[in-house]
Amino acid sequence: MQQWGLAWGEEVLVLRRERVAFLARTQSPHIWHYGVCSLKALLADWKLVLTMGGAAIAGLAMIAYAFFRPAVNPEDAERKRRLHLNQIGRIAEGQVVELVEHPPEAKGARKRFFGRSARPLDAGGPRHLVSYSYSISGVTYQTAQDITGLEGQIRFERLVAGQPASVKYDTANPSDSIIVADDWSGLR
């Protein structure tokens, strides 16, 4: 454009004219009317119809999965986490901060969107929570673990604040730790 010696505004007009001329040469007149493609012309192209249909099916599948996926049981997820940490965890020295006993939770499942309800946690007895602290590389971590269901590994009458304990932690994420697992206990 510069070789023609046109000003900036004139260059834009020339470019627009060239684009309109190109579109007029490449598009058939019955498909495009004032730059808007008609629905009949869109449906005449089978590749476009196939693509739109595939996108619609994928969208419906994602919506159906969001509503009908199985509920995740939090106890199963916690058990998997404990098993994983028990296998890969490194042991550090720590101490028990406190033992808290929560009253049983009220039974009742929350309803989901289509009337399906998630399975409630076992609300048969009180829930036990052990808070503990430990240090790794000069950083002190304080966390808690729900030990309900692991009563066979623990003697509650001997569990007191300040008691030394062994803690298994993930070396990649030291804040992720356990003090009791299904087949291991760091309580002495």
C-alpha positions, 0 to 999 in steps of 0.5 A: 500500500505504501508504494501507491502513496496512499494515506492511512485512512485510504489504505483501510478503504482499499483493504476493505474493497479488496476483501469485499471483492474477494468474498464476492468472487469466492462465495456463491450469491445464494448462500451469503446475503449481506454477510449473513449465512442462511440456515438452509445453506448451513444445513446443506454442508454435511461436515458442518452438520456433523460437527454441530451434532457431535458438539451437541452430543458431547455437551449433553454427555457432560451435563448427564455425567455431572448430574448422574455420577456416583456419589463419592463416599468420604470414608473411602477417600480417607481410607485410601489416603491413609493406606497411601501414606502408610505405604510411602510415608516417612516417619517423624517424631511428634506429639499429641496436642489434644483428643476431641470427641464430637457427638454423633452426627444427625442422620439424614442424607442431603438430597441432590438435584434429581432426588438422589442422596449421598450416603451419610457417614456412619453416625452410630457413635461419637467421632474422635479427632486427634490433634498432633504436631510435628517438625520437619526441616525446621517447619512445625506442622499442626494437624488433626486426624479423624480416628473413628473406626480405628479404635482397635489401634488406640488405647483411649485411656492412655492417650493424653496431651503432650504424649510423644508419637510417631507421624508418617508424612508424605515427603512431597507434601509434608503437611499431609500426614497420619498418626494412625492407619489401619495396620500401624499406630504412631501412638505409644 
